[in-house]
Amino acid sequence: MTPLLAHFYLPYPTVKLSSGNNYDITFNNVSLLKSESLMTLTEVCSVVPEAFLLLSILFLILYAIFLSSHNSLNYPLTQNAVIYLSSLTLALTFALIYLLQSSTSELTTFNSTIAVDSLSLSTKKCLLLTCMLCLLVIKQDLTQQKINSFEYVILLLLSVFGAALMSSSNDLLTAYLAIEVQSLSFYLLASFKKNSAFSINAGLKYFILGALGSSTFLFGASLIYGVTGTTNFEQFHNLYAHEYTHLPHSLETTPVLQFGLVLVLASLFFKLAIAPFHIWSPDVYEGSVSSSTFFFSVIPKLGLFVLIVRLFHHSFEVFVDKFRYLLVFSAVLSIFTGSFGGLDQKRLKTLLAYSSIGHMGFALLAFSSGVAEGVQVMYGYLLVYMLSGISLWAIFFSTKLKYATDKHSKELSDFSSLTKSNNVLAVFLVVVFLSLAGFPPFVGFYAKMSVFTAAVEASMYFVTIFAILCSVVSTYYYIRIIKISYFEQTTAGNLYLPLNRSLALIITTGCFLIVWLFINPNTLYLFCHNVSLFGSTG
């Protein structure tokens, strides 16, 4: 066989073994990955935060089991103690990540399956801080819902661990395991209230459709491995970015690889509830316990988008142009579905589900623009969405009716005459909803304008006009809630439970940041710019 034919019929990398169990993976004499037999101390220290979080979860399980079964203490409830210890665990993990980011340069560890860089570390800090606030927000609601099992908080921590691992994933198998850790925790959280038919139905629906999404990801990953011979993101980058001109023609244009990427992308869209893979979202949001719905809408979005950035912006950047029409179509369809689907909703959690679908469409539109600032705009939009989500759900849990503390869902009419009961809380509600709608002078306006600017820079003029029109439509159901809280006439005003001090602090801080980040967006801009350097530098 001639060298040319031999070059054409060898599409797989070559593994060269050396002494000491070291190996060097090469493709056409180009080194893709070198591995040493021993990990350096820096590589070991880079995974200390995740190891500490996982060991702390195991310790909390043992602590809660022994304490709750202690007969001399009359079998005490451990819910509050576990919440406070979980918050302490998250705070210590946050401190470890902060120290790691200040002392470690970008690297990959565990045979390049885990990436430690500004993107992963910043995402973990945001996730941990958000989870700490979530635990404080839902503490009172768990008592009112009579959820006294400590396992609920443990599942929340496991889902955050999966999201943190997902943001560092540098391999398809690592990403799949991280997604499953998060998803399995969410399935149990959705169906945790066993005496509620709504919760059981939501959990089963989430599990069945989630299993379909996970199997799609695994099948797509197997196709990618069959074509490239690897599952590592860094090897994908070296194979298709640096030495693309030296690849055989079969690897450049193979439909099998593109089909595998489409399946992986579809499974991630399902997890994000991006149209047309959003069917499960309204029913699961409505049927689950409110505290679980809170986590579904806030926690998993950022980690999944970071995985999309690593896979499609870094590893398979050369294929982005071929998938851009698919990304833009899904983004536009999500914006349309979220804007028009929530118009006739009367239940708040279902309305927020459609709102989440629309906002994920805006984030995807920023990413699909393909401009240099696309990742930066997407990341900033997600942070603003998380900030607004925390503030909104804190208000949600603060407006518990005295005569219906165990009510499964919240109707929009429950906000009627809120301004008569708590005028300050009604003002904060207006601030949050106008920020979600994209009104100035709130940071949501800055976030949406950044998305539209990125789309215009990518010459997507008609898409930008359509997204602006849909955004105008979506403001209707935000303003409708404001109208109910201020102008709805009722025969008797609603009586709300007293406002919790920690909730009041979280709501006040969140609304202050919503206004302050609009006045001084440089802090958010610089933070997102430093994070997006991963994507811009490759």
C-alpha positions in Angstrom: 0.0 0.0 0.0 1.4 3.4 -1.0 2.0 5.9 1.8 -0.9 8.1 0.4 -3.4 5.2 0.6 -2.1 4.2 4.0 -2.6 7.8 5.2 -6.2 7.7 3.9 -7.2 4.4 5.4 -5.9 5.1 8.9 -8.5 7.5 10.4 -7.8 6.5 14.0 -5.2 7.9 16.4 -2.1 5.8 17.2 -1.2 4.9 20.8 2.5 4.6 21.6 3.4 3.0 25.0 6.7 3.8 26.7 8.4 3.0 30.0 6.6 3.7 33.3 3.1 3.1 31.8 3.3 6.5 30.0 1.5 6.8 26.7 1.5 9.3 23.8 -1.6 9.4 21.5 -0.7 10.7 18.0 -2.5 11.2 14.7 -0.5 11.6 11.6 2.6 12.3 13.6 0.7 15.0 15.5 0.7 14.5 19.3 -2.8 14.7 20.7 -2.3 13.7 24.4 0.6 12.8 26.5 0.1 11.2 29.9 2.5 10.7 32.8 2.2 7.8 35.2 2.2 10.0 38.3 0.0 13.1 38.9 1.7 16.2 40.1 0.8 17.8 43.4 -0.9 20.7 41.5 -3.1 18.3 39.6 -4.2 16.6 42.8 -4.9 19.9 44.5 -7.0 21.0 41.6 -9.8 18.5 42.5 -9.7 19.1 46.2 -12.9 21.3 46.2 -15.0 18.5 44.5 -13.4 15.9 46.8 -14.2 18.0 49.9 -17.8 18.5 48.8 -18.3 14.8 48.1 -16.8 13.7 51.4 -18.8 16.4 53.3 -22.0 15.0 51.7 -21.1 11.5 53.0 -20.4 12.9 56.4 -23.7 14.7 56.4 -25.5 11.5 55.6 -23.9 9.6 58.5 -24.4 12.5 60.8 -28.1 12.8 60.0 -28.7 9.0 60.2 -27.1 8.7 63.6 -28.7 11.8 65.0 -32.2 11.1 63.8 -32.1 7.5 65.1 -30.8 8.5 68.6 -33.3 7.3 71.1 -31.9 9.3 74.0 -32.5 12.5 72.1 -36.1 11.4 71.3 -35.4 11.0 67.6 -35.0 14.7 66.7 -35.7 16.2 63.3 -32.5 17.0 61.6 -33.7 19.2 58.7 -32.6 22.6 60.0 -29.2 21.2 61.3 -28.5 19.6 57.9 -29.4 22.9 56.1 -27.0 24.9 58.2 -24.2 22.4 57.9 -24.8 22.2 54.1 -24.6 26.0 53.8 -21.3 25.8 55.8 -20.0 23.0 53.5 -20.8 25.1 50.4 -19.1 28.1 51.9 -16.0 26.2 52.6 -16.0 24.7 49.1 -16.4 28.2 47.7 -13.3 29.3 49.8 -11.3 26.3 48.4 -12.2 27.2 44.9 -11.2 30.8 45.5 -7.8 29.8 46.8 -7.3 27.4 43.9 -8.2 30.1 41.3 -5.7 32.5 42.8 -2.8 30.0 43.0 -3.3 27.7 39.9 -3.0 28.3 36.2 -5.1 26.6 33.7 -4.5 22.8 33.5 -6.2 19.5 32.9 -6.0 16.5 35.2 -7.0 12.9 35.5 -5.8 12.2 31.9 -7.3 15.4 30.6 -10.9 14.4 31.7 -11.3 17.3 34.0 -10.4 20.9 33.1 -9.4 23.5 35.7 -9.6 27.0 34.1 -11.3 30.3 34.6 -14.5 29.0 33.0 -14.9 26.1 35.3 -13.8 27.8 38.5 -16.0 30.9 38.0 -18.9 28.7 37.2 -18.4 26.6 40.3 -18.3 29.7 42.5 -21.6 31.0 41.0 -23.2 27.6 41.5 -22.1 27.3 45.1 -23.2 30.8 46.0 -26.5 30.3 44.3 -27.1 27.0 46.1 -26.3 28.6 49.5 -28.9 31.3 48.9 -31.4 28.7 47.7 -31.0 26.7 50.9 -31.8 29.8 53.0 -34.7 30.7 50.8 -36.4 27.3 51.0 -35.8 26.6 54.7 -39.1 28.0 55.9 -41.0 26.4 53.0 -39.8 22.9 53.7 -41.2 23.2 57.3 -44.5 24.4 56.0 -44.6 21.7 53.4 -43.8 19.1 56.2 -40.8 17.9 54.3 -38.7 16.8 57.3 -36.5 14.3 55.6 -32.8 15.2 55.6 -32.4 13.3 52.4 -34.0 16.2 50.5 -31.1 18.5 51.3 -28.6 15.8 50.5 -30.1 15.4 47.1 -29.8 19.2 46.5 -26.1 19.0 47.4 -25.6 16.0 45.0 -27.2 17.9 42.2 -24.9 20.9 42.8 -21.9 18.4 42.8 -23.1 17.1 39.5 -23.4 20.6 38.1 -19.9 21.6 39.4 -18.4 18.4 37.9 -20.2 19.2 34.6 -18.6 22.6 34.4 -15.2 21.0 34.6 -15.9 18.1 32.3 -13.3 17.7 29.5 -14.5 14.3 28.3 -17.8 13.0 27.0 -17.9 10.2 29.6 -17.2 12.6 32.5 -19.9 14.9 31.2 -22.3 12.0 31.0 -21.7 10.9 34.5 -22.0 14.5 35.8 -25.3 14.9 33.9 -26.6 11.7 35.4 -25.6 12.7 39.0 -27.6 15.9 38.6 -30.5 14.4 36.7 -31.0 11.5 39.1 -31.1 13.9 42.0 -33.7 16.1 40.2 -35.9 13.0 39.5 -36.1 12.3 43.2 -36.6 15.9 44.1 -39.5 16.2 41.7 -41.3 13.2 43.2 -40.1 13.7 46.8 -43.6 14.5 48.3 -44.9 11.0 48.2 -48.4 11.9 49.5 -49.0 14.2 46.5 -50.2 12.8 43.2 -48.9 15.9 41.4 -45.4 15.3 42.7 -45.4 11.6 41.8 -46.7 12.4 38.3 -44.1 15.1 37.8 -41.3 12.8 39.0 -42.3 9.9 36.7 -42.7 12.1 33.7 -39.3 13.8 34.4 -37.6 10.4 34.9 -39.0 8.7 31.7 -38.3 11.7 29.4 -35.0 12.4 31.1 -33.9 8.8 30.5 -34.7 9.3 26.8 -32.5 12.4 26.8 -29.6 10.7 28.6 -29.7 7.7 26.2 -29.7 10.2 23.3 -26.5 11.7 24.7 -24.9 8.3 25.2 -25.8 7.2 21.6 -24.4 10.4 20.1 -21.2 10.1 22.2 -20.7 6.5 20.9 -21.0 7.7 17.3 -18.5 10.5 17.9 -16.1 7.9 19.5 -16.6 5.5 16.6 -15.5 8.2 14.1 -12.7 9.9 16.1 -11.5 7.1 18.3 -11.6 9.3 21.4 -14.0 11.0 23.8 -11.7 13.8 25.1 -12.5 17.4 24.3 -8.8 18.4 24.1 -8.1 15.7 21.6 -11.2 16.9 19.6 -9.7 20.4 19.6 -6.3 19.2 18.5 -7.7 16.9 15.9 -10.1 19.3 14.2 -8.8 22.8 14.9 -5.0 22.7 14.6 -4.5 20.0 12.0 -7.7 20.1 10.2 -6.0 20.3 6.8 -4.1 17.1 7.4 -7.2 15.0 8.1 -8.5 12.4 5.6 -11.5 13.6 3.6 -13.7 11.0 5.4 -13.1 12.6 8.8 -13.7 16.1 7.5 -17.2 15.6 6.1 -18.4 12.4 7.7 -22.2 12.5 8.3 -21.9 10.1 11.2 -19.9 12.6 13.2 -22.3 15.4 12.5 -25.3 13.1 13.4 -23.6 12.2 16.7 -23.1 15.9 17.5 -26.7 16.6 16.7 -27.8 13.9 19.1 -25.6 15.2 21.9 -26.8 18.8 21.3 -30.5 17.6 21.3 -30.0 15.8 24.6 -28.5 19.0 26.2 -31.4 21.0 24.8 -33.7 18.6 26.5 -32.0 19.1 29.8 -32.2 22.9 29.3 -35.9 22.7 28.2 -35.1 24.5 24.9 -37.8 24.2 22.2 -38.7 21.8 20.6 -37.5 19.7 23.6 -39.4 21.6 26.2 -42.6 19.6 26.5 -41.8 18.2 29.9 -41.0 21.5 31.5 -44.4 23.1 32.3 -45.8 19.9 33.8 -42.7 19.1 35.9 -42.5 22.7 37.1 -46.2 22.7 38.1 -46.3 19.3 39.7 -43.1 19.3 41.7 -42.7 20.8 45.2 -42.1 24.5 44.9 -38.6 24.3 46.4 -37.7 21.7 43.8 -39.1 23.8 41.0 -36.9 26.6 42.3 -33.8 24.5 41.9 -34.9 23.2 38.4 -35.2 26.8 37.2 -32.0 28.3 38.6 -29.3 25.7 39.3 -28.7 23.5 36.2 -28.8 26.1 33.4 -25.3 27.5 33.8 -23.4 24.2 34.0 -25.2 22.8 30.9 -24.4 25.9 28.8 -20.8 25.7 29.9 -20.7 22.1 28.6 -22.1 23.3 25.3 -19.4 26.0 25.1 -16.7 23.5 25.7 -18.0 21.0 23.2 -19.1 23.3 20.3 -17.2 26.5 20.8 -13.8 24.9 21.7 -13.7 21.3 20.6 -15.7 21.3 17.4 -15.4 25.0 16.5 -14.9 24.1 12.8 -18.4 22.6 12.7 -20.2 25.6 14.3 -21.1 27.1 11.0 -22.8 23.9 9.9 -24.9 23.8 13.1 -25.6 27.6 13.3 -28.9 27.3 11.5 -30.0 24.6 14.0 -28.9 26.7 17.0 -30.6 29.8 15.7 -33.8 27.8 14.9 -34.0 26.4 18.4 -33.3 29.8 19.9 -36.0 31.5 17.9 -38.5 28.7 18.6 -37.7 28.9 22.3 -38.2 32.6 22.4 -41.5 32.3 20.5 -42.7 29.4 22.7 -41.8 31.2 25.9 -43.4 34.4 24.8 -46.7 33.1 23.6 -47.0 30.0 25.8 -47.3 32.0 29.0 -50.0 34.4 27.9 -53.0 32.5 29.1 -51.4 30.9 32.2 -53.0 31.4 35.5 -50.6 29.4 37.7 -47.3 31.1 38.5 -45.1 28.0 38.3 -46.3 27.1 34.8 -45.9 30.8 33.8 -42.3 30.7 35.1 -41.7 27.5 33.2 -42.5 29.3 29.9 -40.5 32.3 31.0 -37.5 30.0 31.6 -37.9 28.5 28.1 -37.9 32.0 26.6 -34.8 33.2 28.5 -32.9 30.0 27.5 -33.7 30.9 24.0 -32.1 34.4 24.4 -29.0 32.8 25.9 -28.8 30.3 23.0 -29.2 33.2 20.5 -26.2 34.9 22.0 -24.1 31.8 21.8 -25.2 31.0 18.2 -24.3 34.5 17.0 -20.7 33.2 16.5 -19.1 36.6 17.3 -16.2 37.1 19.7 -18.5 38.4 22.4 -21.0 35.6 22.1 -19.9 33.5 25.0 -19.4 36.6 27.2 -22.9 37.8 26.4 -24.4 34.3 27.0 -22.6 33.9 30.3 -23.7 37.4 31.5 -27.3 36.8 30.5 -27.4 33.5 32.5 -25.9 35.3 35.6 -28.6 38.0 35.3 -31.3 35.3 34.9 -30.0 33.5 38.0 -30.0 36.7 40.1 -33.5 37.6 39.0 -34.7 34.0 39.6 -33.4 34.0 43.2 -35.0 37.3 43.9 -38.3 36.2 42.3 -38.5 32.9 44.1 -37.6 34.5 47.4 -40.7 36.8 46.9 -42.6 33.7 45.9 -41.9 32.0 49.2 -42.4 35.2 51.2 -46.1 35.6 50.0 -47.5 32.5 51.8 -51.2 32.9 52.5 -52.1 32.3 56.2 -55.2 30.3 55.3 -53.4 28.1 52.7 -49.9 27.4 53.9 -49.9 23.9 52.4 -51.3 25.0 49.0 -49.7 23.0 46.2 -49.4 25.9 43.7 -49.7 29.7 43.6 -52.3 31.3 41.5 -51.7 34.7 40.0 -54.6 36.0 42.0 -52.7 35.2 45.2 -50.7 38.5 44.6 -53.9 40.6 44.6 -53.7 43.6 46.9 -50.1 42.8 47.8 -49.4 46.5 47.8 -51.9 46.9 50.7 -50.3 44.1 52.8 -46.6 44.9 52.1 -45.9 47.9 49.8 -42.1 47.4 49.8 -42.4 43.8 48.8 -44.8 44.8 46.0 -42.1 47.3 44.8 -39.5 44.6 44.8 -41.9 42.4 42.8 -42.2 45.1 40.2 -38.4 45.5 40.0 -37.8 41.8 39.4 -40.5 41.3 36.8 -39.5 44.5 34.9 -35.9 43.2 34.9 -37.0 39.9 33.5 -39.0 41.7 30.8 -36.0 43.8 29.9 -37.1 47.3 31.0 -34.6 50.0 32.0 -33.3 51.0 34.5 -32.7 47.3 35.4 -29.9 44.9 34.5 -32.3 42.7 32.5 -32.4 45.5 29.9 -28.6 45.5 29.7 -28.6 41.7 29.3 -31.2 41.7 26.5 -29.6 44.6 24.7 -26.3 42.7 24.7 -28.0 39.7 23.1 -29.5 41.8 20.4 -26.2 43.6 19.8 -24.4 40.3 19.4 -27.1 39.1 16.9 -26.9 42.3 14.9 -23.1 42.0 14.7 -23.6 38.5 13.3 -25.9 40.0 10.6 -29.0 38.2 11.9 -31.2 41.2 11.4 -34.6 39.5 10.9 -33.9 37.1 13.8 -33.1 40.2 16.0 -36.4 41.9 15.0 -38.4 38.8 15.6 -36.7 38.3 19.0 -37.5 41.9 20.0 -41.2 41.5 19.0 -41.5 38.3 21.0 -39.8 40.0 24.0 -42.5 42.8 23.7 -45.2 40.1 23.7 -43.7 38.4 26.8 -43.9 41.6 28.8 -47.7 41.2 28.9 -47.7 38.4 31.4 -45.1 40.1 33.5 -47.1 43.4 33.6 -50.3 41.4 34.2 -48.9 40.2 37.6 -47.9 43.8 38.4 -51.4 44.9 37.5 -52.9 42.2 39.8 -50.7 43.1 42.7 -51.5 46.8 42.5 -54.9 47.3 40.8 -56.9 44.0 41.3 -60.0 44.7 43.3 -60.9 42.1 45.8 -63.7 41.9 48.4 -61.1 41.0 51.1 -57.4 41.4 51.0 -55.0 38.5 51.3 -53.4 37.8 54.6 -49.8 36.7 54.3 -47.5 35.1 56.8 -44.8 37.3 58.5 -41.8 38.0 56.3 -38.7 35.9 57.3 -35.6 38.0 58.1 -33.2 36.0 55.9 -35.7 36.2 53.0 -36.0 39.9 53.4 -32.2 40.3 53.3 -31.9 38.2 50.1 -34.8 40.0 48.4 -33.4 43.4 49.2 -29.8 42.5 48.2 -31.0 40.9 44.9 -33.2 43.9 43.9 -30.3 46.3 44.8 -28.0 44.4 42.5 -30.6 44.4 39.7 -30.5 48.2 39.8 -26.8 48.7 40.6 -25.6 46.4 37.8 -27.5 48.5 35.4 -26.0 51.7 36.6 -22.5 50.2 36.8 -22.3 47.1 34.5 -18.5 47.1 34.4 -18.3 44.6 37.2 -20.5 42.1 35.4 -18.8 42.9 32.1 -15.2 42.3 33.3 -16.2 39.1 35.2 -17.8 37.6 32.1 -15.0 38.8 29.9 -12.4 37.0 32.0 -14.5 33.9 32.0 -15.0 34.0 28.2 -11.2 34.2 27.6 -11.4 30.4 27.6 -13.6 30.5 24.5 -11.9 33.3 22.7 -8.4 31.9 23.1 -9.2 28.3 22.5 
